[in-house]
């Protein structure tokens, strides 16, 4: 990869920050940001992909720039598309605007949409590829979905300073602050599905709906991993299945049971865990049949450990409260591995670390999902 210049890195990072404004509105499309400058490097416009099916970031930025785009440079977080779908090809819009130089941060892994860079070069435009850490982080979910045909999986938990998500009796209200809980509800309203396990349903009887002051960008499906279909018909999830989409992932052999029929009559959808009983099979079905582009996991340590064991976790969001329990029988956020040495542990890549009031927030990626292309 070409070593990016300071100015190029700054403008691509700006485009990446702008792209994040589309989170929750554009998926399964990628989040994309674009900055247009004149030939001297002065910014004349910016744009981001705002909603799935709407104008792309380049088209918005070029429209804002108008005649100022002629002879200018365009910085974009993803290779401009060269196909006609719900919108026209961005490559043609760039050529028509008179842009002389295009810097893109990531080759589009979507074979249908890709190829714009080559078309722009053929038209005589100077095209460069330079990425930054921010653009790599931004594009990782899109690359993952194209490569695996599974949704991007984010695991969230709140814990005490000594690493517990609940007391031995199961009490966990509230480890995190009200501010942190608002952030979680905002994230709930930006994903396609919220995934939990039967143990959490039994312990908390949650509704798993986004509750925010603003209208959520998405209303996620509530998804339960319940291998043997043991969920009670009296849970909040089942009783509200006609109002909010509810999915239970279970062994295929349970599909013909009386319990399955009663759940389906209540409005619950069933997805098979596959012949091997894997969550991966259910996520693949959710991606292809239900359109899940991203999934937020709110579950106990057993299910989190199972997801990690299947190499399905892409992100981890933790809220660490300044509270000590000192009880070794408390509930841990992640279990199911045997580790003899510290080096046997799973080391995460930090994305964002910050203090929020009295809490520490850590946002991480699991190894291998942050890759430069």
N, C-alpha and C positions, 0 to 999 in steps of 0.2 A: 504494500500500500504506500502511496506517495505520502511523505510527511507533510501535513497540512501547514500552511502559513498561518501566522497569528490572526490576520484579518479574516481569512477564510474560516478558521475555527470559530472565531467570534460570531460570524454571520450564520454559520451552520448551527451553532448552539442557540442562537436567537430563533432560528427557524424551528428547532426542536422544541423550545419552550412554547412557541406559538402553537405548534401542532397539538400539544397537550390539552388545549382548549376544546378539542373535539372528543375527548375521552367520554365514552358513554353514548355518544351520538352517532359515531361513524362506523363502529364495528358491525359486521366483520371486515369492513374495509380498514386499511391501515390509517393511523393518524399521520397526517402529513402537514408540514409547514413550509412556507416559501417566503423568501425575501428577494426583492428586486432593487438593484442599485443602478446608478448611472455609471458611465465608464470610469469616473474618478472614485467610485466606491461609496458615494453618498446614497443612503437609503431613500428610495422614492415610494416604496409601497411594501406591504406584507400581506399574507393571506394564509388561511388554514382550511383544511377540509372540514366542513361544519356538520354535515349529516350524510348518512349513507344514501347514495343516489343523487346527491347534490353536486354542485360544481367542485372541481378539484382545487387544491391550494394554488397551483400555478395559474389557473384561469382566473381565480379571484384576485390574486396579486397583480396579474397583467391588466385586468380590467380597471383596478384602482390606479395603476401607473399611467394608463393611457399613452399619450405620445411620448411621455418621459421614458418609456421602456426602450425606445429605439436606440440602438447602440449600447445598451446597458448589459448588465450581468444578472443572472438569475441563480440563486442559491436555494436548493430544495433538499429535503431530508430523504426523498425516495426518487429513484429514476423516473423521469416523466413517462407517462403511459403512451403507447402508440397503438391504441385500439379504440373502436367505437362501441361503447356499452350504453349505459344510461346517460353518459355525457360524451362529448367528442374527444379526440386524442389531444392531449396536452402538447405533444411534440409539434403538431401543426399550429397550435395557438402561439407557441414560442417562436416558431419561424415567422409567422405572420406579424408578430409584434416587433420584429427587428432586433431581437436579442442576439448579441454576438458571442457571449460566453455563458456556459451553463456548468455549474458545479453541483453534483449530486452526491449524497452521502451513502447510498446503499442501492445495490442492484435489486430490482424488483424480482422476488422469487416466484411471483405469479407468472407462469409462462404465457398466459393469455394477454396480460397487461404489459409485459416487458418488451424490450426492444427499442425503446424511445431514444436511448443514447446513440445507438448506431444510426438511426434515422436522422438525428440532429447533426451528427458528424458528416453524413452524406450531403447534408444541405449546406455545409461549409461553416457550421458553428463550432467554436472551440469548446469541447466537452471534457471535463475533468471529473475524476472520482476522488473524493477525499472525505473520510469519515472522522468523527470525534467520538469520545465516550458517550456523550449525551445522545448522539444520533444512533449509536449502536444499541443503547438501552431502549430508546424509543421504538426501534424497528424490530427488536427481538420477538415480541408477541406475534407480529405479522409473519415473520419468517418461520416461527414455530408452528403456527397454524397451517401454513403452506407445506411445510416439510412433514409434519406428523399426521395431519388431518384430525387433530384433537384440539380442544380449547386450551387456552392459557389458564393455568391454575394458580390461584393466589391463596395461601393459607394465612389466616389471621388469628392471633390470640392476645389476650391481656394476661400479664403474669406479675407476681410479686417479685421483689428484688432477689429473693432466694429461689426463684424459678418455679413457683406453683401457680396453677390456673384455678384452683379451688381447694378448699379444706378437705379433710378426709370424709366429712359428711356430705360434701358436694356443694357447699355454699360458695358462691363466686360473685355475689352482688354486694357492692360493686368494687372490683379491683381497679378498673380504669375510671378516669374522671368523666364528667358529663361532656367535656369538650372532645375527648377521644371517642366517646360513644357517638357523638354527632358525626365525626369523621367516618366512622364505620358505616353509619346509615347512609352517608353520602356515597360511599363506595358501593354499598348494596344497590343503590339506585343507578349504578353505572355498569353493572354486569348483567349477563344473561341468565345466570343461575347461582343459587346459594346452596352449597352442598354440606350436608351434615350426616351424622350417623344415628343409628337407632338408640344408642346409649344417651346421646344428648337429647333426643326427643323424649325419652322416658324420664330423664332427670329434670328437664326444663320446660317441656311442652311448649316450645317456641312457635311463633307465627312466621318468623324469618321474612319479614317484609320491610322495605325501606320506609322509615318514618323521619321525614325532614320537613323543614319549614317551606322549602321550595318543592315544586313538582319534580319528582325523580325523573331522570332522563330515561330510565328503563324500569320496567316492573319485572324483576327476575322470577324465574321458575324456582320453586322450593324442591330440592332433590335430596332424597334420603337413601343411604346405603343400608339395606335391610335384607341380607342374604336369604333368610328363611321366612320373610314376610310376616314378621311378628308384631308390626305396628298396630296400636289400638285404633279402632274406628272412632274413638272418642277424643283423639288428639286434636289440637287446634289446626294442625296441618290438614288433616282429613276433613274436618268439619268446614274448612274454608276452601276446599279444593275446587268448588264451583265458582269461587271468586278470584282466586289466585292459582295459577297453574302449579300443580303438584305432581312430582314424579317420584316413583319408588323403583330403585334398582335392586333386583332380586334374582335368585337362581331361576333359570327358565322352567324348571320342573314345577315351580309354584304358580305358573301362569293359569293353570286349569283348576286351581283349588277354589273352594267356595269363598275363601277370604279374598282372593284376587277378584272374583266377580263382584263381591260387595264393595270393594275399594273402587273398582271401575265404575260401579253404579253411583258412587259418591263423587265421581269426577276425577279420580286419580289415574294418571298414566303409568304404565309399567314398562320398564326397560330391562332387558336381560343382562346379567353380568357375564354372559358368554359361557362357552363350554368349560373354560378354565376358572370361571368364577372371579374374573378380574374386573377391577374398576375401570381399567383402560378400555375394555370393550364397551362399557356403558358410556364413557366419555366420547368415544368415537361415534357411537350412535347418537349421542346428544349433539355432537358437532354436525353430523350429516343430516339427521332427520329433524332436529329441533332448533338448529341454528345457534348453538351455544358457541360463542367466540371466546368468552372468558367466564371463569367460574371462581366464586369466592367461597372458601372453605371455612366454616365455623363449626368446629367439632372438637372432640376430645383426643387425647394422645394416642389412643388405639387406632382410630381412623387416619390420623395424621401419619402415624408410623406405617400404616398400610400403603398410603399414597406415596410416601418416600420410598418404601420398599419396591413399589412398581415404577419408580423413577418418573412420577407424574407431577411433582411439585416444581413450579417455576419461580414463584415469588413467596417470600415470607414477610408478613407485617406483624411487628410485635409492639405492644405498649407495656412498658415496665414501670410499675408503680413503686414509690418509696416505702414499701411495706414488707416487713419480715414476718413469716409465720413460724419458722423454726420447728416445723412438724414434718418428720420424714415420711409420714403416711399421707401427706397431701398429694394432690393430683398434679402430675407433670404434663406439660403441653405436648410431649412427643415421647413415644416409647415403642419398644419392639425390636431394638437392636442390642447386640452384645458387643461391648467395646472394652477391650483390655488395656488399650493405650489411648492417650489423648489424640494421637495421630490417626486412630481409627474413626474418629468422629467425622461428621459431615461439616466441612467448612464452607460458609456462605460468602458471597461477594457483596459487600455493602453498596447500596445504591443511594440511600439518604439516611443520615443520622442526625437527630436534632432533639432538643429539649422543648417540651410543650408544657408550660406551667411547671408542675412538680414532677412530671413524668418524662421518661426517655422513650422516644419513638425510633425504632430501627426498621428500615425497609431493605430487604436483601433479595438477591437472586441466587438460585442454586447453581452449582458449578456446571459449566457447559452450555448454559442458555444465552450467555452474553458472548457473542462471537462476531468478529469483524468479517465483513464480506467485501 
